[in-house]
Amino acid sequence: MKNIIWSTGHEIKFNDIVNSDNCYLFDTKGNRLIDLESGVWCTSVGHNNKRVNDVIVSQINKIAHTGFCYCHPQIDVTARKILEIAGINEGKCEFLCSGSEAVEYGMRIARAISSKPLALTFSDSYFGAYGDAVTKNTNQWHIFNWLECGCEKSGKGCIGECDSFKNIPFDKIGIFLFEPGSSSGLVRFPSKELITKIIDKVRENEGVIICNEITTGIGRTGKWFGYQHYDFTPDIVAIGKGVGNGYPVSATAVSSKVMERLQETNFKYSQSHQNDPLGVFVASEVIAIIEEEQLLAKSQELGHYLIQGLGKLVSEKSIVKEVRGRGLMLALELKRDAQQVYEKLLSKGFIVAKRPNAEVLRIDPALTIERQIIDLLIENLKEIFAKIE
């Protein structure tokens, strides 16, 4: 790969992958690998999904891209479906290209209607490659470390009963941007008590609640969206990755209440790929596959099965420290040697994510993963751990 700028921060391990099927990848020699991180956590219904492919082929032979003064009727159809699964009644959607853009678009809307100077988020959140939510300027953001406070004795992190929580300047906060569980890839879940208290405080001041569902959405946690584990509905939802199954499409869903306030401003946002018909057809088909194949229930079932299997590897003598997860979003935290385990898994044909600067392996397979792959992974991990220990 001499002619490519590779700036991802991740090392290329295989440079000859040319084919795929669900969770399997194939190189130029026909060797098979098992992808347990869904590409970049994107292929929610599996690599080379024939239904998604058929939609792409059909639509690309008609019209793939539209302009600023004309659009395709499928945009409205897909928007209604996004709003339905998000539980946002009478809202609106904008379709974009990437998760980073969906988050930034949501933040721009929130800033346009907020009368307060600060946005609140957690210190372990990750929101994308660029924009307001990435820079987190101190004059515009209050960053809260929910893992280090006087509530830590609860075993859940902060539950809103400590001085750290009381010192959050809610009178200056007009936006809460919540990433429900990915935790910069470490998979940690704030308590429902904390989230409920924050939302109540922000909404008392007519603030805006945004959820970053780029990683946790589209069935990844066993529900359509990660915030549904917390029993509330946000004002703005940023959606990406899994909704395109590898095709670059994202969406920002906005409540009717926010839209009413936005119409009172002079808000504008335009770029070359906005509400493209090809992307919305793909998103619609991905959602249909998840519904028809009951993949939310499968994500819950197989996620529980995988967590149980990995949990059996935790012991005083084992190098496994903890297993965390919801649905098919899991973190395997080790006491040591995570890099070595990662390399050995690669040598056995399993691709997982090794989190930088942490003894954590992340597992995010397609929702269409087969149980036999899970059994094979656990069997190989047992063998690897036995040799290392």
Sequence and secondary structure as in RCSB ss.txt:
>XXXX:A:sequence
MKNIIWSTGHEIKFNDIVNSDNCYLFDTKGNRLIDLESGVWCTSVGHNNKRVNDVIVSQINKIAHTGFCYCHPQI
DVTARKILEIAGINEGKCEFLCSGSEAVEYGMRIARAISSKPLALTFSDSYFGAYGDAVTKNTNQWHIFNWLECG
CEKSGKGCIGECDSFKNIPFDKIGIFLFEPGSSSGLVRFPSKELITKIIDKVRENEGVIICNEITTGIGRTGKWF
GYQHYDFTPDIVAIGKGVGNGYPVSATAVSSKVMERLQETNFKYSQSHQNDPLGVFVASEVIAIIEEEQLLAKSQ
ELGHYLIQGLGKLVSEKSIVKEVRGRGLMLALELKRDAQQVYEKLLSKGFIVAKRPNAEVLRIDPALTIERQIID
LLIENLKEIFAKIE
>XXXX:A:secstr
 TT    SSS    S EEEEEBTEEEETT  EEEESSHHHHT TT BT HHHHHHHHHHHTT S   SS   THH
HHHHHHHHHHHT TT EEEEES HHHHHHHHHHHHHHH  SSEEEEETT    SSSHHHH  TTTEEEE TTSSG
GGGGSSS  S SHHHHTS GGGEEEEEE  S GGGT     HHHHHHHHHHHHHTT EEEEE TTTTTTTTSSSS
GGGGTT   SEEEE GGGTTTS  EEEEE HHHHHHHTTTT     SSSS HHHHHHHHHHHHHHHHTTHHHHHH
HHHHHHHHHHHTT  SSSSEEEEEEETTEEEEEESS HHHHHHHHHHTTEE EE TTSSEEEE   TT  HHHHH
HHHHHHHHHHHHH 
